[in-house]
C-alpha cells in the first residue's frame, strides 16, 4: 500500500545564541517535493538567561528560490519566568512548498530580542506530506486571522463542522492552534476548545489559561484531540478566547486554526483522550496513556499529544515524556527540562509532543505518555494522545459532494462546513 512521506528534524543537544537576529537551531530538511502541501507541527522547550529580557523563536520555510519565509503566526516572544526553568513552544499549520527547489524545508530558529542569550533545550519539527490525501476528504484547515482585542467574554474564533452524514464511522484528529499578543502582565488569557455533537450543548475539551510577564510577548497554544464517530450526527469544533479581567491594555487575539486529519485513512492508529485530572502523584514519571501499535509495513509511526499542566502556584513546573518500548523518543532531552512553568497561580498550560519514529513491519510497539510533578495539587488536566502509521488504508476515502458553507460569523469567527465524510482509548489495526 501507499504511505505518506514524513520528514522530521530534532537536536541532540541544547542550542544557545546571543544574536539579536534569528539563527538556525535545526538542520535543513532534504527530499521535500515542490509545490506540495505539508502538515507541519513543531514542539520545543525554550528559555533565556534573564527574567528581565525577551527572546524569540520561530519556524521558517527555506528554499533556493527565495529567502526564508516565516511561517504565519509562528513567532513566539517570551520573557522567562526565571533563568533556570523552561517553558514550551508549539505550532501547527499547513504549508505549501515553493515551486522550484524546496530543499531546506522547515527550520526552527531563535534569537535574543535586544540582548542576552536565548536557549532551545529541545525541538522537533515534523512535516507530513499530504499529496496522497485529498483536501476536504482526508484533511481540512479553517483559519481566522482577524485580530481582535480581548473582552472578558469568550468569543468564538475559528470553527469547523463535519457534517453528520460523513462523520459516522470515521475517526478524525483535530488540532486547535491560537496565537495571543500579551499586552499586559496582569490579566490572563483564556483559550477554550469546544466540541458540539449534533444539536447537543457544547462541551469543553480543553481549558487553557496563561498570564504574561511582558507587554511585548506573543504566545502560541496548540491542542490535540481525536474522536471516533459512531452516531449519525455532525461534529463541530470551535476555539474561543477572552481575558479574565481588566479594562485597559487587554490582551489581543491574533489568529487561530483548526486542522483535521482523517485517521481512518491510515492502516493503523490509536487515540486516547480524557478530561479527568491526574494530580498529587509521586515525584517520578507517571503514565497518562499507554497502548500498543503494530504497523503492517516498515516505515514510521507519528505520535502527537497534549496535556494541560495544572500548576497551582507561580514558578511551579511539570515535566513530560513519550516512551516507546521504554525508551524516550525522539531522545532524552525532552524529559530533562520543564515542559510548562507557571507565570501565575491560575495558569493552565498545554504541554505538547510530536515525533515520527521508525518502525518495522508486524512488530508491536508499546508506548506511554508520561508526566512528572513535585508539588501538591499539581499535575495534568485534559489530555490526548494520537498515534498512526504512515501506511494508507485500502478502504476507499469518502467522496465529498461539495463544500456546503464557508463564512465569517459574528465575533471574528471563521466558520466552514464540509459535506464530509476519539473516543477514549480507541485503536484500529
The 8 nearest C-alpha neighbors of each residue, nearest first, counted from 0:
[[1, 391, 2, 390, 393, 392, 296, 266],
 [2, 0, 391, 390, 3, 131, 392, 389],
 [3, 1, 390, 389, 391, 4, 0, 131],
 [2, 4, 389, 128, 131, 5, 390, 1],
 [3, 5, 128, 127, 2, 6, 389, 129],
 [4, 6, 127, 126, 128, 3, 7, 125],
 [7, 5, 126, 125, 127, 4, 8, 28],
 [6, 8, 125, 124, 126, 355, 5, 9],
 [9, 7, 124, 123, 25, 125, 26, 10],
 [8, 10, 123, 122, 25, 124, 7, 11],
 [11, 9, 12, 122, 25, 121, 8, 13],
 [10, 12, 9, 13, 332, 330, 121, 331],
 [13, 11, 10, 14, 120, 332, 121, 119],
 [12, 14, 120, 119, 121, 15, 118, 11],
 [15, 13, 119, 118, 120, 24, 12, 16],
 [16, 14, 118, 117, 119, 116, 13, 17],
 [15, 17, 116, 117, 18, 110, 118, 14],
 [16, 18, 116, 115, 111, 117, 19, 110],
 [19, 17, 20, 16, 110, 111, 21, 22],
 [18, 20, 111, 112, 110, 113, 17, 21],
 [21, 19, 18, 110, 22, 111, 112, 109],
 [20, 22, 110, 109, 108, 19, 23, 18],
 [23, 21, 108, 109, 20, 110, 24, 18],
 [24, 22, 108, 25, 107, 106, 109, 21],
 [23, 25, 108, 107, 14, 22, 26, 109],
 [26, 24, 107, 106, 23, 10, 9, 8],
 [27, 25, 28, 106, 24, 8, 23, 103],
 [26, 28, 103, 106, 104, 29, 25, 105],
 [29, 27, 104, 103, 102, 105, 26, 30],
 [30, 28, 102, 31, 103, 27, 104, 101],
 [29, 31, 102, 32, 28, 101, 104, 6],
 [30, 32, 29, 102, 101, 104, 33, 28],
 [33, 31, 35, 101, 30, 34, 96, 102],
 [32, 34, 98, 35, 101, 96, 97, 99],
 [35, 33, 98, 96, 97, 95, 32, 36],
 [36, 34, 95, 96, 33, 32, 37, 130],
 [35, 37, 95, 94, 129, 128, 93, 96],
 [38, 36, 128, 127, 94, 93, 129, 126],
 [37, 39, 93, 127, 126, 92, 128, 94],
 [38, 40, 126, 92, 91, 125, 37, 93],
 [39, 41, 91, 125, 90, 124, 126, 38],
 [42, 40, 124, 90, 89, 123, 91, 125],
 [41, 43, 89, 123, 88, 122, 352, 351],
 [44, 42, 122, 88, 121, 87, 45, 123],
 [43, 45, 87, 121, 120, 86, 119, 88],
 [46, 44, 119, 85, 86, 118, 120, 87],
 [47, 45, 85, 118, 79, 117, 119, 86],
 [48, 46, 117, 118, 49, 116, 82, 79],
 [47, 49, 82, 116, 115, 117, 50, 46],
 [50, 48, 51, 82, 52, 47, 81, 115],
 [49, 51, 81, 79, 80, 52, 78, 82],
 [50, 52, 49, 78, 53, 79, 213, 81],
 [53, 51, 49, 78, 50, 54, 115, 114],
 [52, 54, 78, 77, 112, 76, 111, 55],
 [55, 53, 111, 112, 77, 76, 117, 110],
 [54, 56, 76, 110, 109, 75, 111, 112],
 [57, 55, 109, 75, 108, 74, 110, 76],
 [56, 58, 74, 73, 108, 107, 75, 109],
 [57, 59, 107, 70, 106, 73, 69, 108],
 [60, 58, 69, 68, 106, 70, 105, 67],
 [59, 61, 105, 68, 104, 67, 69, 106],
 [60, 62, 67, 103, 104, 105, 59, 68],
 [63, 61, 101, 103, 102, 64, 100, 65],
 [62, 64, 65, 100, 101, 61, 66, 102],
 [65, 63, 62, 99, 100, 66, 97, 101],
 [66, 64, 63, 62, 67, 61, 68, 97],
 [65, 67, 68, 61, 62, 64, 63, 60],
 [66, 68, 61, 60, 59, 69, 65, 62],
 [67, 69, 60, 59, 66, 70, 61, 65],
 [70, 68, 59, 58, 71, 60, 67, 57],
 [69, 71, 59, 73, 58, 68, 72, 60],
 [70, 72, 73, 69, 74, 92, 58, 68],
 [71, 73, 74, 70, 178, 254, 253, 219],
 [72, 74, 57, 71, 70, 58, 90, 75],
 [75, 73, 57, 56, 72, 76, 55, 58],
 [74, 76, 217, 56, 218, 55, 57, 73],
 [77, 75, 55, 216, 217, 54, 53, 74],
 [78, 76, 216, 53, 54, 79, 75, 55],
 [77, 79, 53, 52, 212, 50, 213, 54],
 [80, 78, 50, 81, 46, 77, 47, 82],
 [79, 81, 50, 342, 78, 314, 82, 84],
 [82, 80, 50, 79, 83, 84, 49, 48],
 [81, 83, 48, 49, 47, 84, 50, 79],
 [84, 82, 81, 85, 48, 46, 47, 80],
 [85, 83, 81, 82, 337, 340, 86, 80],
 [84, 86, 46, 337, 45, 44, 340, 336],
 [87, 85, 339, 338, 340, 44, 45, 337],
 [86, 88, 44, 338, 43, 339, 45, 350],
 [87, 89, 43, 42, 44, 219, 45, 86],
 [90, 88, 42, 41, 221, 219, 220, 43],
 [89, 91, 41, 40, 221, 73, 219, 42],
 [92, 90, 40, 39, 41, 176, 89, 221],
 [91, 93, 39, 38, 94, 40, 90, 256],
 [92, 94, 38, 37, 39, 36, 95, 91],
 [93, 95, 37, 36, 92, 96, 38, 39],
 [96, 94, 36, 35, 34, 37, 97, 93],
 [97, 95, 34, 35, 33, 101, 94, 36],
 [98, 96, 34, 33, 101, 99, 95, 100],
 [97, 99, 34, 33, 96, 100, 101, 64],
 [98, 100, 97, 33, 101, 64, 63, 34],
 [101, 99, 102, 63, 62, 33, 64, 98],
 [100, 102, 62, 33, 97, 96, 104, 31],
 [103, 101, 29, 104, 62, 100, 31, 30],
 [104, 102, 27, 28, 61, 62, 29, 101],
 [103, 105, 28, 102, 61, 60, 101, 27],
 [104, 106, 60, 59, 61, 103, 28, 58],
 [105, 107, 59, 58, 25, 27, 60, 108],
 [108, 106, 58, 24, 25, 57, 23, 59],
 [109, 107, 23, 24, 22, 57, 56, 21],
 [108, 110, 56, 21, 55, 22, 57, 117],
 [111, 109, 21, 55, 19, 18, 20, 117],
 [110, 112, 54, 19, 117, 114, 113, 17],
 [111, 113, 54, 19, 53, 110, 114, 55],
 [114, 112, 111, 19, 115, 53, 52, 54],
 [115, 113, 111, 112, 19, 17, 116, 52],
 [114, 116, 17, 111, 48, 117, 49, 52],
 [117, 115, 17, 16, 48, 47, 111, 15],
 [118, 116, 47, 111, 16, 15, 110, 54],
 [119, 117, 15, 46, 47, 45, 14, 120],
 [118, 120, 45, 14, 121, 13, 44, 15],
 [119, 121, 13, 44, 45, 118, 14, 12],
 [122, 120, 44, 43, 119, 332, 333, 13],
 [123, 121, 43, 9, 42, 10, 44, 124],
 [122, 124, 9, 42, 8, 41, 125, 43],
 [123, 125, 41, 8, 7, 40, 9, 122],
 [126, 124, 7, 40, 39, 6, 41, 123],
 [125, 127, 39, 6, 38, 5, 37, 7],
 [128, 126, 5, 38, 37, 4, 129, 39],
 [129, 127, 37, 4, 130, 3, 5, 36],
 [128, 130, 132, 37, 131, 36, 127, 3],
 [131, 129, 132, 128, 35, 36, 133, 3],
 [132, 130, 129, 3, 133, 128, 2, 1],
 [133, 131, 129, 130, 137, 134, 138, 136],
 [134, 132, 137, 136, 135, 138, 131, 130],
 [133, 135, 138, 136, 137, 139, 132, 129],
 [134, 136, 139, 138, 137, 133, 419, 417],
 [137, 135, 133, 134, 138, 397, 399, 420],
 [138, 136, 261, 133, 132, 135, 134, 260],
 [137, 139, 260, 259, 134, 135, 136, 261],
 [140, 138, 135, 259, 258, 134, 141, 260],
 [139, 141, 258, 257, 259, 142, 256, 138],
 [142, 140, 257, 256, 258, 157, 159, 415],
 [143, 141, 256, 255, 157, 413, 144, 257],
 [142, 144, 413, 255, 157, 254, 145, 412],
 [143, 145, 254, 146, 253, 142, 255, 413],
 [146, 144, 143, 411, 147, 254, 253, 412],
 [147, 145, 253, 252, 144, 254, 148, 251],
 [148, 146, 252, 251, 149, 145, 253, 411],
 [149, 147, 251, 252, 250, 249, 150, 146],
 [148, 150, 241, 251, 250, 242, 249, 147],
 [149, 151, 152, 241, 242, 148, 249, 153],
 [150, 152, 242, 241, 243, 244, 153, 149],
 [153, 151, 150, 241, 154, 242, 149, 240],
 [152, 154, 241, 240, 239, 151, 155, 150],
 [155, 153, 239, 240, 410, 152, 156, 241],
 [156, 154, 239, 412, 238, 410, 157, 237],
 [155, 157, 412, 238, 239, 411, 413, 154],
 [158, 156, 413, 412, 143, 238, 237, 255],
 [159, 157, 237, 414, 236, 413, 238, 156],
 [158, 160, 415, 236, 235, 414, 416, 141],
 [161, 159, 235, 416, 234, 162, 415, 236],
 [162, 160, 234, 233, 417, 419, 166, 416],
 [161, 163, 233, 418, 164, 419, 165, 160],
 [233, 164, 162, 232, 166, 165, 231, 161],
 [165, 163, 162, 166, 231, 167, 420, 232],
 [420, 164, 166, 419, 163, 167, 162, 418],
 [165, 167, 163, 420, 169, 228, 164, 161],
 [168, 166, 228, 229, 231, 169, 165, 230],
 [169, 167, 229, 228, 166, 227, 170, 230],
 [168, 170, 167, 166, 228, 227, 263, 171],
 [171, 169, 227, 263, 262, 226, 261, 228],
 [172, 170, 261, 262, 260, 225, 226, 173],
 [171, 173, 225, 260, 259, 224, 261, 262],
 [172, 174, 259, 224, 225, 258, 223, 171],
 [175, 173, 223, 258, 222, 257, 224, 259],
 [174, 176, 257, 222, 221, 256, 173, 258],
 [175, 177, 221, 256, 255, 220, 222, 257],
 [178, 176, 255, 220, 254, 219, 256, 179],
 [177, 179, 219, 254, 253, 218, 255, 220],
 [180, 178, 252, 218, 253, 251, 217, 181],
 [181, 179, 217, 251, 250, 216, 182, 252],
 [180, 182, 250, 216, 214, 183, 217, 211],
 [183, 181, 214, 250, 248, 249, 180, 215],
 [184, 182, 214, 181, 185, 248, 213, 186],
 [183, 185, 211, 212, 213, 186, 214, 210],
 [186, 184, 183, 187, 210, 211, 212, 245],
 [187, 185, 244, 243, 184, 210, 242, 245],
 [186, 188, 210, 209, 243, 242, 208, 189],
 [189, 187, 242, 209, 208, 241, 243, 210],
 [188, 190, 208, 241, 240, 207, 242, 187],
 [191, 189, 240, 207, 239, 206, 208, 188],
 [190, 192, 206, 239, 205, 238, 207, 193],
 [193, 191, 238, 205, 204, 237, 203, 239],
 [192, 194, 203, 202, 237, 204, 236, 201],
 [193, 195, 236, 202, 201, 235, 196, 203],
 [194, 196, 201, 235, 234, 199, 200, 197],
 [197, 195, 234, 233, 199, 198, 232, 235],
 [198, 196, 233, 232, 199, 234, 195, 163],
 [197, 199, 196, 200, 195, 233, 232, 201],
 [200, 198, 197, 196, 195, 201, 202, 194],
 [199, 201, 195, 202, 198, 196, 194, 197],
 [200, 202, 195, 194, 193, 199, 203, 196],
 [203, 201, 194, 193, 204, 195, 200, 192],
 [202, 204, 193, 205, 192, 194, 201, 191],
 [205, 203, 193, 192, 202, 194, 274, 381],
 [204, 206, 192, 191, 203, 381, 207, 193],
 [205, 207, 191, 190, 208, 192, 204, 203],
 [208, 206, 190, 347, 189, 348, 191, 205],
 [209, 207, 189, 347, 346, 188, 187, 348],
 [210, 208, 346, 187, 188, 347, 348, 211],
 [209, 211, 187, 343, 342, 186, 188, 184],
 [212, 210, 184, 213, 181, 209, 183, 342],
 [211, 213, 184, 78, 210, 214, 342, 80],
 [212, 214, 215, 184, 216, 211, 78, 183],
 [213, 215, 182, 183, 181, 216, 184, 212],
 [216, 214, 213, 181, 182, 217, 76, 180],
 [215, 217, 76, 181, 77, 214, 213, 180],
 [218, 216, 180, 76, 75, 179, 181, 77],
 [217, 219, 75, 179, 178, 180, 216, 76],
 [220, 218, 178, 177, 89, 75, 90, 179],
 [219, 221, 177, 176, 89, 178, 218, 222],
 [222, 220, 176, 175, 89, 90, 177, 219],
 [221, 223, 175, 174, 305, 176, 224, 220],
 [224, 222, 174, 305, 304, 173, 383, 175],
 [223, 225, 173, 383, 172, 174, 222, 272],
 [226, 224, 172, 421, 171, 173, 270, 422],
 [421, 225, 227, 422, 170, 171, 228, 172],
 [226, 228, 170, 421, 422, 169, 229, 171],
 [229, 227, 167, 168, 169, 230, 166, 170],
 [228, 230, 167, 168, 227, 231, 169, 166],
 [229, 231, 167, 232, 228, 168, 166, 163],
 [232, 230, 167, 163, 164, 229, 233, 166],
 [233, 231, 163, 197, 230, 196, 234, 166],
 [163, 232, 234, 162, 197, 161, 196, 166],
 [233, 235, 196, 161, 160, 195, 197, 232],
 [236, 234, 160, 195, 159, 194, 161, 196],
 [237, 235, 194, 159, 158, 193, 160, 195],
 [238, 236, 158, 193, 192, 157, 239, 159],
 [237, 239, 192, 156, 157, 191, 155, 158],
 [240, 238, 155, 191, 154, 156, 190, 153],
 [239, 241, 190, 153, 189, 154, 191, 155],
 [242, 240, 153, 149, 151, 189, 150, 152],
 [243, 241, 188, 151, 244, 187, 149, 189],
 [242, 244, 151, 187, 186, 188, 241, 189],
 [245, 243, 242, 186, 151, 246, 187, 150],
 [244, 246, 247, 186, 249, 243, 242, 151],
 [245, 247, 249, 248, 244, 150, 151, 186],
 [248, 246, 249, 245, 183, 250, 182, 244],
 [249, 247, 182, 183, 250, 246, 245, 148],
 [248, 250, 247, 149, 182, 246, 148, 251],
 [249, 251, 182, 181, 149, 180, 148, 248],
 [252, 250, 148, 180, 149, 179, 147, 253],
 [251, 253, 179, 147, 146, 148, 254, 149],
 [254, 252, 146, 179, 178, 251, 144, 180],
 [255, 253, 144, 178, 143, 177, 252, 146],
 [254, 256, 177, 176, 143, 142, 157, 178],
 [257, 255, 142, 176, 141, 175, 157, 258],
 [256, 258, 175, 141, 174, 140, 176, 157],
 [259, 257, 140, 174, 139, 173, 256, 141],
 [258, 260, 173, 139, 138, 172, 171, 174],
 [259, 261, 138, 172, 171, 137, 262, 173],
 [262, 260, 171, 137, 263, 264, 138, 170],
 [261, 263, 264, 171, 170, 265, 260, 172],
 [262, 264, 265, 261, 170, 169, 171, 266],
 [263, 265, 262, 392, 391, 261, 396, 266],
 [266, 264, 391, 392, 263, 262, 267, 390],
 [265, 267, 392, 391, 390, 428, 388, 264],
 [268, 266, 428, 427, 388, 387, 265, 294],
 [267, 269, 387, 427, 386, 426, 388, 262],
 [268, 270, 426, 386, 425, 385, 427, 387],
 [271, 269, 385, 425, 424, 384, 421, 426],
 [270, 272, 424, 423, 384, 383, 385, 425],
 [273, 271, 383, 423, 382, 384, 422, 224],
 [272, 274, 275, 382, 381, 423, 383, 271],
 [273, 275, 381, 380, 276, 382, 204, 272],
 [274, 276, 273, 380, 381, 277, 382, 379],
 [277, 275, 380, 379, 278, 274, 381, 378],
 [276, 278, 379, 378, 380, 275, 279, 280],
 [279, 277, 378, 377, 376, 280, 276, 379],
 [280, 278, 376, 375, 377, 378, 281, 374],
 [281, 279, 278, 282, 372, 285, 378, 277],
 [280, 282, 283, 279, 373, 372, 371, 285],
 [281, 283, 373, 372, 371, 280, 284, 374],
 [284, 282, 371, 281, 285, 372, 280, 370],
 [283, 285, 371, 370, 369, 286, 282, 319],
 [286, 284, 369, 370, 371, 283, 287, 280],
 [287, 285, 369, 288, 368, 367, 370, 284],
 [286, 288, 369, 368, 285, 289, 370, 367],
 [289, 287, 368, 286, 367, 290, 271, 369],
 [290, 288, 367, 366, 368, 286, 287, 291],
 [289, 291, 366, 365, 367, 292, 288, 269],
 [290, 292, 365, 364, 366, 363, 293, 289],
 [291, 293, 364, 363, 294, 365, 290, 269],
 [292, 294, 363, 362, 361, 364, 295, 291],
 [293, 295, 296, 360, 361, 388, 267, 292],
 [296, 294, 360, 361, 293, 297, 266, 267],
 [297, 295, 360, 294, 298, 359, 361, 390],
 [296, 298, 359, 360, 358, 299, 295, 294],
 [297, 299, 358, 357, 296, 359, 389, 300],
 [300, 298, 357, 356, 358, 389, 388, 355],
 [299, 301, 388, 356, 387, 355, 389, 357],
 [300, 302, 355, 387, 386, 354, 388, 356],
 [301, 303, 386, 354, 353, 385, 355, 300],
 [304, 302, 353, 385, 352, 384, 386, 301],
 [303, 305, 384, 352, 351, 383, 223, 385],
 [304, 306, 351, 383, 382, 350, 223, 222],
 [305, 307, 382, 350, 349, 381, 379, 308],
 [308, 306, 349, 380, 379, 348, 381, 350],
 [307, 309, 379, 348, 347, 378, 310, 349],
 [310, 308, 347, 379, 378, 377, 311, 307],
 [309, 311, 377, 312, 315, 308, 341, 346],
 [312, 310, 344, 345, 309, 377, 376, 313],
 [313, 311, 344, 310, 315, 314, 343, 341],
 [314, 312, 343, 344, 341, 342, 315, 311],
 [313, 315, 341, 340, 342, 312, 316, 80],
 [314, 316, 341, 340, 313, 310, 312, 317],
 [317, 315, 340, 339, 337, 341, 310, 314],
 [316, 318, 372, 339, 371, 337, 338, 308],
 [317, 319, 337, 338, 371, 370, 334, 372],
 [320, 318, 370, 334, 369, 338, 371, 317],
 [319, 321, 334, 369, 368, 333, 370, 322],
 [322, 320, 368, 327, 367, 328, 369, 323],
 [321, 323, 327, 326, 367, 325, 366, 328],
 [324, 322, 366, 325, 326, 365, 364, 327],
 [323, 325, 365, 326, 364, 366, 322, 367],
 [324, 326, 322, 323, 327, 366, 365, 367],
 [327, 325, 322, 323, 324, 328, 330, 321],
 [328, 326, 322, 330, 331, 321, 329, 323],
 [329, 327, 330, 322, 321, 326, 323, 331],
 [328, 330, 354, 327, 331, 356, 9, 355],
 [331, 329, 328, 327, 332, 333, 11, 326],
 [330, 332, 333, 327, 334, 328, 335, 329],
 [333, 331, 335, 330, 334, 121, 120, 336],
 [334, 332, 331, 335, 336, 121, 320, 330],
 [333, 335, 320, 336, 319, 332, 331, 318],
 [336, 334, 333, 332, 331, 337, 318, 319],
 [337, 335, 334, 333, 338, 85, 318, 332],
 [336, 338, 318, 85, 339, 317, 316, 86],
 [337, 339, 318, 86, 87, 350, 317, 319],
 [340, 338, 86, 316, 337, 317, 87, 350],
 [341, 339, 316, 86, 315, 314, 85, 342],
 [342, 340, 313, 314, 343, 315, 346, 310],
 [341, 343, 313, 80, 210, 314, 340, 346],
 [344, 342, 313, 341, 345, 346, 210, 312],
 [343, 345, 312, 311, 313, 346, 341, 310],
 [346, 344, 343, 311, 347, 208, 312, 310],
 [345, 347, 208, 209, 343, 344, 341, 348],
 [348, 346, 208, 207, 309, 308, 307, 209],
 [347, 349, 308, 307, 207, 346, 339, 208],
 [350, 348, 307, 306, 308, 305, 351, 220],
 [349, 351, 306, 305, 338, 307, 339, 348],
 [352, 350, 305, 304, 349, 42, 306, 353],
 [351, 353, 304, 303, 42, 354, 305, 350],
 [354, 352, 303, 302, 42, 304, 351, 123],
 [353, 355, 302, 301, 329, 356, 125, 352],
 [356, 354, 301, 300, 299, 302, 7, 357],
 [355, 357, 299, 300, 354, 358, 301, 329],
 [358, 356, 299, 298, 300, 355, 359, 297],
 [357, 359, 299, 298, 297, 356, 360, 300],
 [358, 360, 297, 362, 296, 361, 298, 357],
 [359, 361, 296, 297, 295, 362, 294, 358],
 [362, 360, 295, 294, 293, 359, 363, 296],
 [363, 361, 293, 360, 359, 364, 294, 358],
 [362, 364, 293, 292, 291, 365, 361, 294],
 [363, 365, 291, 292, 324, 293, 366, 323],
 [366, 364, 291, 324, 323, 290, 363, 292],
 [367, 365, 323, 290, 322, 289, 291, 324],
 [366, 368, 289, 322, 288, 321, 369, 286],
 [367, 369, 321, 288, 287, 286, 320, 289],
 [368, 370, 286, 285, 287, 320, 319, 284],
 [371, 369, 319, 284, 285, 318, 320, 286],
 [370, 372, 284, 318, 283, 317, 285, 282],
 [373, 371, 317, 282, 374, 378, 377, 318],
 [372, 374, 282, 371, 375, 281, 377, 280],
 [375, 373, 377, 372, 376, 279, 315, 282],
 [374, 376, 279, 377, 373, 278, 280, 378],
 [375, 377, 279, 278, 374, 378, 311, 310],
 [378, 376, 310, 278, 375, 309, 374, 279],
 [379, 377, 278, 309, 277, 308, 372, 279],
 [378, 380, 308, 307, 309, 277, 276, 306],
 [379, 381, 276, 307, 274, 275, 382, 309],
 [382, 380, 274, 273, 307, 205, 306, 275],
 [383, 381, 306, 305, 273, 272, 380, 307],
 [384, 382, 272, 271, 305, 304, 224, 223],
 [383, 385, 304, 271, 270, 303, 272, 305],
 [384, 386, 270, 303, 302, 269, 304, 271],
 [387, 385, 302, 269, 268, 301, 270, 303],
 [388, 386, 268, 300, 301, 267, 269, 389],
 [389, 387, 300, 267, 390, 299, 294, 268],
 [388, 390, 2, 3, 299, 300, 391, 265],
 [391, 389, 2, 388, 266, 265, 1, 3],
 [390, 392, 265, 266, 2, 264, 1, 389],
 [391, 393, 266, 265, 394, 264, 390, 263],
 [394, 392, 395, 391, 0, 266, 264, 265],
 [395, 393, 392, 396, 264, 263, 391, 266],
 [394, 396, 393, 397, 392, 264, 398, 391],
 [397, 395, 398, 394, 264, 136, 137, 420],
 [396, 398, 420, 136, 399, 395, 419, 165],
 [399, 397, 396, 400, 136, 420, 419, 395],
 [400, 398, 419, 401, 418, 136, 397, 420],
 [399, 401, 398, 418, 402, 419, 403, 417],
 [402, 400, 399, 403, 418, 417, 419, 404],
 [401, 403, 417, 404, 418, 416, 400, 405],
 [404, 402, 417, 416, 401, 418, 405, 415],
 [403, 405, 416, 415, 402, 406, 417, 414],
 [406, 404, 415, 414, 416, 403, 407, 402],
 [405, 407, 414, 408, 415, 413, 404, 412],
 [406, 408, 413, 412, 414, 409, 411, 405],
 [407, 409, 412, 406, 413, 410, 411, 414],
 [410, 408, 411, 412, 407, 155, 154, 413],
 [409, 411, 412, 154, 155, 408, 156, 407],
 [412, 410, 409, 156, 145, 408, 413, 155],
 [413, 411, 156, 157, 408, 155, 410, 407],
 [412, 414, 157, 407, 143, 158, 142, 156],
 [413, 415, 158, 406, 159, 407, 405, 157],
 [416, 414, 405, 159, 404, 160, 406, 417],
 [417, 415, 160, 404, 403, 159, 161, 405],
 [416, 418, 402, 419, 403, 161, 162, 415],
 [419, 417, 162, 399, 403, 402, 401, 400],
 [420, 418, 165, 417, 399, 162, 161, 136],
 [419, 165, 397, 166, 399, 136, 418, 164],
 [226, 422, 227, 225, 423, 270, 425, 170],
 [421, 423, 226, 227, 425, 424, 271, 272],
 [424, 422, 271, 272, 421, 425, 270, 273],
 [423, 425, 271, 270, 422, 426, 272, 269],
 [426, 424, 270, 423, 422, 269, 421, 271],
 [427, 425, 269, 268, 270, 424, 428, 267],
 [428, 426, 268, 267, 269, 425, 266, 263],
 [427, 267, 266, 426, 268, 293, 294, 292]]
